[in-house]
């Protein structure tokens, strides 16, 4: 009885006070909505930042133990140097106050203290660091640390921001064209994969990766366990990458990209496992976990536009083409210890195409034009920078330093000091019959 009386009294009070409080209530609701969106963007950015840990573990696990410390250092510097560079001028080139013909922005350098853009900057900087980190694993085991540090500011402060302006700034020329990339299959991943290809071409393969006839020889990664843990962390962080790209929680169904992300990753690992089983004769561990990443990259462009069922198809195809790409590049003489070119570059290109095939958000012509522009820009600029650094100070360590391990030669210590490292070029094993996947040093990023 008492509950009924209280309920009736409350309804009467609401009817009497409601009209008077309407304006204040509307303002409060708007403020709450803004706050909720702000929390969502920051939370999503934190998830994407945590992906740096996943990259570090994947790259370290898929390469030799004698280079693990060097991998960690490069991943830390990708974020540290990249963060400062993006604050200084990268963000301005992407989202500055004025635009130059839809090609780049200008103004608002050094970000000053514009609190209204704080969450936007934070969300964008973690994406920039992701693009930079993709390259680290592809050139692992033979690049001078100082030379690598010279490249990082170029991708986070110039190469990547220009492309984000093209696509994600409403004034960008690809945005005006109708090119569609919701969360970055092309803008982030394909760009990073293509830049990695340029780096691999300039640096060349690791010692012992190919015999005198050009036949690939396996250089096993030192920990498939670390690699697998890294992939799970990347998968976890990818929910911030894709679902966070709604850029709001209020009025957006953030569960849709979470579902498509999940299904594509699952299908990617299945597609890669089955393809490896057919092509190399075994359900290769490295290819399987890399397939999950390929599926994630593939769905990123269309994560909010492709249906649940077709997201499975998208991920499955991404896993298949990743395996074929890794094997094909290896046979052509490219040494990519973690398979970054295939997982991010090839699968990223497929993701851009998949949006046009499986949704109404884009057409194939616009997607191919955008993909070609991003590939050309990323490759040409990265090749010029890598080649310039190579001519100026050299990209590669000496053969003696490479054999001893970069932990020792570049950083004066070792990630595993209780071990004694020596040069070892392993023959293909039963787990890795063709020298691909994590065990052969050609897995994924």
N, C-alpha and C positions, 0 to 999 in steps of 0.2 A: 504493500500500500504506500509506504513512504517513498519507494522508488518511483511510483507513478506520480505522486505529488511533486517530487523534485523534477521529474521529466516535464510535467505540465508547466511548472513555474519557469523552467529554462526556456521552453518554447515561447511562452508569453514574453519573457525578457528579450528574446531574440527578435520577435516581431516588433517590439517597441523600440529597441535600440538599434536594430539592424540598419534602417534607413539612415540614421545619423552616423553610424560607424562605417558605412559602405566605402567612403573615400579612403579612410585610413586602412581598412582591410585590403583594398585593392593595391595600395602602395606597398603594404607589407608582403602580400603575395608575390608581387613583382620582385621585391628585394630578395625574398626567399628563393625564387626561381633563378635569379642571377647568382646567388650564393651556391645553389646546388650545381649549376653549370660550371662554376669556377672550381668547386671541389672535384667534379668529374674530370675536368681537363687536367688538373694537377695530379690526380690519382693515376689517370691514364699515362701521363708523362713519366711518373715514377715507375710504372710497369715497363715502359719502353727503356728507361734508363737501366733497369735491372737486366735488360737483354745484353748489356755489355759484359756482365758476368757469364752469360751463356756463350757469347762469342769467345771469350777468353778460354773457357773450358773446352769448347769444341776445337778451337785452333790448337791449344796445347795438347789435347788428347790425340789429335790426328797427326801430330808431328813428333819429332824425336825428343826424348827427355832432355837431351843436352841443349835444347832451345826453348824449354818451357818458360824460363824466366824472361827471355827476350820477348816471347809472345805476350806475356803479362804486361811487360813494360810498354809495348806498342799499343795494347788495348787501353791502358791507363792514359797514355799520352793522346790517343785518338780523342778521348773525351776531354781531357784537361786542356790540351792545346786547341782542340776544336771548339770547346766551349768559349774560351776567351776570344778566339778569332771570330766566331759567329756573333758574339756580343759586339765586337769592335765594328765589323762592317758586313758580315754575312747576312744578318737579318735585314740590314738596310738595303742590300742589293735585291733581296727577295720581296720585302714588304715596305720599302721606304716611302716617303711622302709623295714623291713624284715618279712617273714612269717614262721611260725613253722608248717610245714606239712599241711597247709591249714586250721589249727584249730584256730590260732590266729596270730596277728601281734605283733611286738615288735620294740622298738626304737621310737625316735621322741616324747618322753614323754614331758609333759608341753608345747607342741605346739610351744614354743619359739615365734619367730616373723616372721614366714614364710608367707609373704604377698600373695604369689602365691596360697596358700591354704585357704585364708581367707573366700572366698565365699563358698568353699566346707565345711569347718568346720561349718560355720554358718548354712548352710542347714542341716547338719547332727545333730547338737546339738538340733535343735527344734524337730526333730524326736525322739531323745533320751528322751527328756522331755515328749513327748506324751506317750511313753511307760510307763514311771513312773507314770504319772497322772492317767492312767487307774485304778491303784490299789487303789488310794485314796478313790474313791466312794464305792468300794466293802467292805471296812473295816470301813466305816463311823460310827460314833456314839459311838464307844467303845474302840478306840485305843489311848494309850498315845502318845502325840505329840512328846515327846523326843524319844520314841521307833520308831515312824514312820521316824523321821529324821535319825535314824541309818540305816534304810533299803534303803532309797533313793540313797545314793552313790553306793550301790551294783548293783542296776539295771542300772543306767546310766553309771557307770564306769566299770562294769564287765559283768553282765549277758547279757544285750542288745548288747554291742559292739562285743562280741564274735560271736553272731548270725549274725550280720551285716557283719562281716568278712567272715563267711561261705558262705553267699549268694551274697553280693554286692561287695566284693573284688574279682577281677578276679582270684586270687589265691586260693580263698576259696573252700573247698572240695565240698560243695553243688553246687557252681557255676560250678565247673568242672564236676559234675555229670549231670548237665542239669536242675536242679531245677530252677523254674521260679517264681519270685514274684516281679513284676514291681515296685510297690510303697509301699508294706508292709502289706498286709493282714495277712501274717504269721510272718514276721520279727518284725513288730511293734505291731499289734493288737492282734493276737493270743498269742504272747509271753506275752503281758500285761494281757490278760484275764486268761492265765494259771497261771501266777504269782499271780493274784488276787485270784484264786481258792486256791492256797497254803496258802495265807494269811487268807482267810476265814476259812479254816480248822484249822489253829493254833489258831485263835482268838475266834472262836465260834460265835453263834448268839447273837443279842441284847436281852436285858431283855424284856420279853413279846412278842417276835416275834413268839414263838410257845407255845401252851398250854401243859399241863402235858402229853397229849396223842400224842404230836408231831404235832398236827394240826396247820397250819400256821394261824396267826392272823395279821390283817393289822396294820401297823404303818404308817399312811399317811404322805407323804411329805408335806412341808408347803406351797409350791407355784408352781403349775403347770405352771403358767405364766413365772416364772423365768426359769423353765425347758424347756419350748418351745422356749424361746428366746435363751437359751444356745444351743439348737439343731440347730436353724437357723444360729447361729454364727459358730458352728462346720461345718455345711454344706458349708457356705461361705469360711471358711478356707481350706476346703478339696480340693478346686480347686488348691490351692498351693501345697497341699499334693500330689495329683495325677498328675495334669498337670505339676507341677514343677519337677516331677521325670523324665521328659525328659532330665533334666540337661542342656538344651540348647533351644534357641528359633530359631536360624538360622538353616535352613535345617530340622526342626522338625515341625510336625503339632500338635501344642499344643492344638488345638481346639478338636481333637479327644478324648483325655482323659477327657476334660471338658464336652463333650456331654455324654459319657458313664457314667461319674460320676453323671450327672444330672438325666439321665433316671433311673439308678439303685436306686438312693435315692427316687425318686418318686414312683417307683414300690415297694420298700421296705416298705414305709409307707402304701401303699395300701394293700400289702400282710399281714402285721401285723394287720391292722385294720380289714380286713375281717376274719382273723384267730381268733382274739379275739372275734369278733362278733359271730362266730360259737361256740367257745369253752366256753366263759364266758357269752355269751348272750348279750353283749353290745359292741358298737364300742369304746373301752377304749381309753381315751386320751393318757395315758402314753405309752401304747403299740404302738399306732399309731406314735407318734413322735419318739419313740425308733426304730420303723421300718425303718425310714429314715436313722438313723445311721447304722442299720444293713445292709441296702442296700449299704451304702457308704463303710463299711468295706468289704462287699462281693465283690465289684467290684474293690477294690484297687489293688489286685494282677494282674488282667487282664485288667486294664483300657485302656491300649494301644493296646491290642491284641484281645479283644472280640468285636464283631460287635455291632452296635447300638441296633438291635432287641434282640440279646441274652443278652445284658446288662440289658434289662428289665427283662428277665427271671432270670438272676442272682440275681438282686435286689429283685424280688418277692419271690424267694425261700429263700433268706436270711431273709426277714421279717417274713415268715412263721416259719422257724426253730428257730428264735429268741424267738418268743412267746412260742413255745412248750418247748424250752430249759429253759426259765425262770420258767414256771410252773413246769416242771419236777424237776429242781434243788430245787425249793421251797418245793416240796413234799418229797424230800429226806432229808430235814432239813438244806439246805444251806441258809444262810441269806446274801444276796447281795442287799443292799438297792437301788442301781442304776442299777442293772442288767449287770454289767461290764463283768462278766464271759460269759454271753450269747451273748451280743452284739459284744464284741471284740473277745472272745475265740471261741465260736461256729460259729459265722458268719465268722470269720477269717479263720477257717478250711474249711468252705464251699467255700470261695473265692479261696483258693489254689486248691481245687478240680475242681472248675468251669473253671479255666484256661485250665486244661487238657481236660475237656468235651467240651468246647465251642471255643477252638482256636487250632492252630497248633504249638503254642509256647512251649508246654510241654506235657509230657506223664504222665498218671496217676500213674505209678509206681514210677517215680522220685519224683512226688509231694507228694505221701504218705510217702516215705522215709524221705523227707525233713520235712514234717509236724511232723512225729514221733520224729525226732531228736530234733526239736525246742521244742515240748511239753515236752519231757523228760528232756532236759537241763533246760528249764524255771521252770518246776515244782520242780525238785530235788534241784536245787540251791536256789530257792526262799524259799522252805520249810525249808532247812537247815538254811538259814539266819533268817527267821522268828522264827523258833524254838530256834535257838541260842539266839536271842534277848530276847525271852520269858523266857528262862532259866536264862539269865544273869540279866535282869532288869524287866522283865514282859512286856507283850504287852498290857494288858487291864487295864483300869482305874478301880477304885473300883465301886461296885454297886451304892453307894451313889453319886459318881461323875457322873456316867452315867445317873442316874435319874435327877440330877440337870442340866445336859447339859455340854458339853465339853467347850463351850464358857466361862462359869463361872469357871469351875474347872481347866481348862488348861491354860486359857488366862486372867483370872481376869476381864472379861467384857462380854458384850452380843452384838450380832449384832442388836438386837431389844430391847433396854433397857426399852422401855415404856411398854413392855409386862411382865407378870409374868408367868414363865414357871413352869409347874408341870408335873409329870409323867402321861401320858395318853395313854392307849392302846385302840385304837378305834376298834369297830366292823366293819366288811366289809360293805361298803356302796353300794348304788345302782350303783354308778359310778364304783365301784371296788368290784364286788361281790366275788372274790376269794382272795382278798388281794394281787393282783399283779398289775403291772403297777405303774405309778408315785404315784397314790393315796394310794397304799399299801406299798410303800417303796421298791418296787422291779421292778423298771423301767429300765432305761438304762443309759449308760455313754456316 
